[in-house]
Amino acid sequence: MKTFKRKLLGKVGVDSGMLCIHDPCYDKASIKKLGIEFQSGYGDGLYSVFGIENLDGRIIKVEIIMGEHLIDNDGLVFTDYDETEKGNPKDNGEKISLFDQIG
């Protein structure tokens, strides 16, 4: 059985409500062609970035958690979060592991 290691790489700060992933050697014009820009989950703030390493220690997946308030102490994600409930996730529904496939 193959095992992968998940480690915290750090946090990324957002002040524009957007994140961008690109190679830092490219100029701004090239980023639109060779990078990706997207809205951050809950706007401005700090988001945890995790790397998933294979057995050789190479990062094969990167996860940016843009809703840490949706994760319980066991690392399970609330799937029935209701934005109208004063910002608190409900604890009466299904939860999924951060490692599960979504969709």
C-alpha positions in Angstrom: 0.0 0.0 0.0 1.4 3.4 -1.0 1.3 6.1 1.6 1.6 9.8 1.0 2.7 12.4 3.5 0.7 15.6 4.0 2.7 18.5 5.4 1.9 22.2 6.0 4.0 24.3 3.6 2.8 27.6 5.1 0.1 30.1 4.7 -0.8 32.4 1.8 -2.1 35.9 2.5 -4.9 37.3 0.4 -5.8 41.0 0.2 -7.5 41.2 -3.2 -9.9 38.3 -2.8 -7.9 36.5 -5.5 -5.1 33.9 -5.6 -2.7 33.2 -8.4 -0.5 30.2 -9.0 2.4 30.7 -11.4 6.2 30.3 -11.8 7.8 33.4 -10.2 10.2 33.8 -13.2 7.3 34.9 -15.5 6.3 38.5 -15.9 2.7 39.7 -15.4 1.8 39.4 -19.1 2.9 35.7 -19.2 1.0 34.8 -16.0 -2.3 35.1 -17.8 -1.1 32.5 -20.3 1.0 30.3 -18.1 -0.6 30.7 -14.6 -4.0 30.4 -13.0 -6.0 33.1 -11.1 -9.1 32.4 -9.1 -11.3 33.9 -6.4 -10.3 32.9 -2.9 -13.0 31.0 -1.0 -13.9 33.5 1.7 -12.2 36.6 0.4 -9.2 38.2 2.2 -7.3 36.4 4.9 -4.7 33.7 5.5 -5.2 30.3 4.0 -3.2 27.1 4.9 -1.2 25.5 2.0 -0.5 21.8 2.3 1.8 19.6 0.1 1.2 15.9 -0.5 4.5 14.1 -0.9 5.0 10.8 -2.6 7.4 8.1 -1.2 10.3 9.9 -2.8 9.5 13.1 -1.0 8.3 15.0 -4.1 5.3 17.2 -3.8 2.7 15.7 -6.1 -0.3 17.7 -5.0 -0.9 21.1 -3.4 -4.0 21.9 -1.3 -5.1 25.4 -0.3 -7.7 25.3 2.4 -10.0 28.3 1.9 -12.5 27.5 4.6 -10.7 26.4 7.7 -13.7 27.2 9.8 -15.4 24.3 8.0 -12.9 21.7 9.4 -13.4 20.0 12.7 -10.7 18.9 15.1 -10.6 15.5 13.5 -9.8 17.0 10.1 -13.2 16.3 8.7 -15.0 18.9 6.5 -18.6 20.0 7.1 -20.5 19.5 3.9 -23.7 21.2 5.0 -22.4 24.6 5.9 -25.1 27.2 5.9 -23.8 30.8 5.5 -27.0 32.1 7.2 -26.2 30.4 10.5 -24.1 33.2 12.0 -20.9 31.8 10.4 -21.0 28.5 12.3 -21.1 25.2 10.5 -23.9 22.8 11.6 -22.8 19.5 13.1 -25.8 17.4 12.0 -24.8 16.5 8.5 -22.3 14.5 6.5 -18.6 15.2 6.9 -15.8 14.2 4.4 -12.1 13.7 4.9 -9.8 16.2 3.4 -8.3 13.4 1.4 -11.6 12.3 -0.1 -12.4 13.2 -3.7 -15.1 15.8 -4.0 -17.6 15.8 -7.0 
